[in-house]
Structure formats: C-alpha cells, structure tokens
Amino acid sequence: MPIRINPYIPFAFIYFFVNAAGLPFGLLYTSLLAPFFYAWVVLKKKQEILFPFLLCLLPFVVAHLNLVGLDRMQYLITMLNLLTVYIYGQAFHTWLKTDQQKERTLRILLYTNALLCGMAILFYFTPLQSLFWSRQNLTSDVTDFLRLKMFTYEPSYYALLFVPLFLYFFLQYVFRQNLIRSSLLLPILFLPFILSFSIGVIICLLAAGFCCLMIRLPDLYRNRRIVNGFINTLFISIALLMFAGIFFPDNPLFIRIENILTGNDSSAEGRTGDAFIIARQLLDLGNPYWGIGAGQLELAGADLIREYYLYYHSTPVAIPNAAAETLALFGWLGFGLRIGIECLLFALTKPWKNYYRLIIFFFVFLYQFTGSYITNAAEYVLWILAFTNAFPAFDVSAAAKRKAAQLLPTGR
C-alpha cells in the first residue's frame, strides 16, 4: 500500500520553524506565499475572502490618506503586510476545516521541536550557539542571558508559536487522551518554555488556565485526575520555589520576578503600561479617533520611542504591545473595533463549550495587552483556534460523556 504524504506538513514546518529564517526583519515566507494561499483558499471555499477585510479597513484608509505628512509608501507596505497576514489566517482556518490528520501534523511538529531543542542544548556549549540562542539583558542585574529562540527572531515569539502545541497535548494528558507516554510528553512540553524563559507567555498561560478552571470548575471538579493534578502541581511548585529560594536566592527567575513586582523590570513595564503611554502620546501627534496610520511609527514616533525605551538607532522602532500599537496606528475607533470584534466572535462562536478554545481565548486576550504586534501571524493563529471548533474531542459535553461512560483511554 503506497504511503500517503500529508501535503500540509511542509507548510506547517515553514510556519513553525523557518518562517523568518534568512529574511529581512518583518518579512516572512508565509507573506511571500500569500498569492498561493489566496488562490488555494478561494478554490476551497469557492468565494471571495478579501471583501470583509477591505470593508473594515476602508474608513481608516480614507481618514489616514487625509493626514498631513503621511508617508504613503510605508503606509502601503504595512497595509500589504497586514493583508498577507489576513490571507494566511484564512489559509490556516481552511486547513483546520480541511485536514483530517491534524493531530498527526501536530505530533510531527512536537517531535521535531523536541529534537531541535536537544540540538540547541548541544549548541549552547559551542561557538555556534547564536544559531539557536539569543543573548539578552534579561532584567536589572541579569545581563548576557541566553534564551532559546530556535530559528525565530526572538525568544518570546518562539514561545508564542509553541502555545497551541503545548495546550493541545497538555489537555490530552489532562483528559487521558494522550497517545504519547506521559514520561516523554511532559518534558518535551515544558522544555521550550524553560529554555526560552518567556515570563510573559508563562504568566499569561497560568492566568488563562486559572480563568478556564474557575469558569468550568463544576465540570472539572468531578474529574479526580484534574483535581489531583492541580493539587500536586501546586504543592510541587511551592516546594520547588522554596528550595530555589533557600539554596539559589539569586537565580534569574527570582530576580526577574522581584523586579517585575517592584516595577524595576524595564521589559515588563515597556510591554504593558509604558506601551499605552507611548500610544497616547503618539495620538496627540495625529488623529485620536483614527490614529497616526499604519507604518508611521518610524516617521511620527521614532525619536519619542527611542528616547522612551532607550533603543539604539539600529533597533527597529515598535510598540511592543498589540493592543497599544492598534491604538496608536488606528486610534480609539480601531482599538474599539479590535476589542469589539473579539467580544462579538466570543459570543457567536461560544469558546466556553470547548476547553482548548476557552483557554486559548483567555491566553491571547491577555497576551495582546502584554506583547505582540498587529502583523503577528502567531497571534492571529491563536485567535482562529479560539473561534474555530477544530478539535471537538475537547468539548465540555464530550468530556462529560466520556467520564459518565468511563470510556476514557488510559494515558501511558
């Protein structure tokens, strides 16, 4: 019998592992493939897909083109970039609805990522460590700290890419659906977050898990594995923190947490409250309702942002917060439209009926206020996963039926 190769796997590898490899900052292979994705989606859906997107943007384009001093070339480039991200989002949504072997694709990505993590650890001790690792000033008193970035441009982006994989297989473990032995699965799930040391992603994951737990507590309370796992994880975490606090009080994690709590962590401050301060100051330079326009940060706010964040002149100018960047570029109307669409889709698609979708929704809703940017394909992938019921095995009703019938397969 001939072996069938899943045609979607190469594109999954491009997106997850090498999307930005060898390209100028801001350019992705998924953006270059946008014409191909557009043609494929139109053939699959048999309908035009650009009209809703262009209709939403039209009022902003009209308002921005009337702004004095608008750099129209940069505006066009950024809007085209946003268009390619939208097309990729449509392609990803179509894949979710089309591919009948999604779990196999995700499992291949997980195994490949685990293998690359092993290689990255080996390269850590060689002069070629920069292939996998990024050397950064983590926080005050912690400099030249190596964080795993894999083949992406930044460790936090790599951690964000890994979130859908982590949650999918972790929930499989929680509900005893895992086909991978737990002794192997758990290490390869947690290792990327440990090595990338993305505190923002980890905190948002913990907060999202807590919100999901509180909302679905009556359903989850009846699952002894979940209750015991939560209690065990809590006690183990407390024990590990106490051990580290006693024997390694000056470790980078504790220093980072202390700086965040005391307001001395420039990264955390810059990605949250400071980002909105900058956005409000930029709105004073443009139109508070419509914003300064896409692609105008370099022109309108370069000096302000570099002075505020102490960026080098070689550092690309950006507001490290998707919600704040939306506010600056598209004004209060754009910010309101962003939050309004998220709330509307939440009401229409009902993520609370599926554990996977619910926890992803909480995660990405929180994360947009702590990081990301408006052309971040990884963020839109998370939104699509939250609003698309692609994995019904995690439905609340399905979990309840399995529990009642005692049909849960035993995780190995």
C-alpha positions, 0 to 999 in steps of 0.5 A: 500500500503506497504511503500517503504524504500529508501535503500540509506538513511542509507548510506547517514546518515553514510556519513553525520553524523557518518562517523568518529564517534568512529574511529581512526583519518583518518579512516572512515566507508565509507573506511571500506565499500569500498569492498561493494561499489566496488562490488555494483558499478561494478554490476551497471555499469557492468565494471571495475572502478579501471583501470583509477585510477591505470593508473594515479597513476602508474608513481608516484608509480614507481618514489616514490618506487625509493626514498631513505628512503621511508617508504613503509608501510605508503606509502601503507596505504595512497595509500589504503586510497586514493583508498577507497576514489576513490571507494566511489566517484564512489559509490556516482556518481552511486547513483546520476545516480541511485536514483530517490528520491534524493531530498527526501534523501536530505530533510531527511538529512536537517531535521535531521541536523536541529534537531541535531543542536537544540540538540547541542544548548541544549548541549552547556549549559551542561557538555556534550557539547564536544559531539557536540562542539569543543573548539578552539583558534579561532584567536589572542585574541579569545581563548576557542571558541566553534564551532559546529562540530556535530559528525565530527572531526572538525568544518570546515569539518562539514561545508564542508559536509553541502555545497551541502545541503545548495546550493541545497535548497538555489537555490530552494528558489532562483528559487521558487522551494522550497517545504519547507516554506521559514520561516523554510528553511532559518534558518535551512540553515544558522544555521550550518554555524553560529554555526560552524563559518567556515570563510573559507567555508563562504568566499569561498561560497560568492566568488563562488556565486559572480563568478556564478552571474557575469558569468550568470548575463544576465540570472539572471538579468531578474529574479526580485526575484534574483535581489531583493534578492541580493539587500536586502541581501546586504543592510541587511548585511551592516546594520547588520555589522554596528550595530555589529560594533557600539554596539559589536566592539569586537565580534569574527567575527570582530576580526577574520576578522581584523586579517585575513586582517592584516595577524595576523590570524595564521589559515588563513595564515597556510591554504593558503600561509604558506601551499605552503611554507611548500610544497616547502620546503618539495620538496627540501627534495625529488623529485620536479617533483614527490614529497616526496610520499604519507604518508611521511609527518610524516617521511620527514616533521614532525619536519619542520611542527611542528616547522612551525605551532607550533603543539604539538607532539600529533597533527597529522602532515598535510598540511592543504591545498589540493592543497599544500599537492598534491604538496608536496606528488606528486610534480609539475607533480601531482599538474599539473595533479590535476589542469589539470584534473579539467580544462579538466572535466570543459570543457567536462562536461560544469558546466556553463549550470547548476547553482548548478554545476557552483557554486559548481565548483567555491566553491571547486576550491577555497576551495582546495587552502584554506583547505582540504586534498587529502583523503577528501571524502567531497571534492571529493563529491563536485567535482562529483556534479560539473561534474555530471548533477544530478539535471537538474531542475537547468539548465540555459535553464530550468530556462529560460523556466520556467520564459518565461512560468511563470510556476514557483511554488510559494515558501511558 
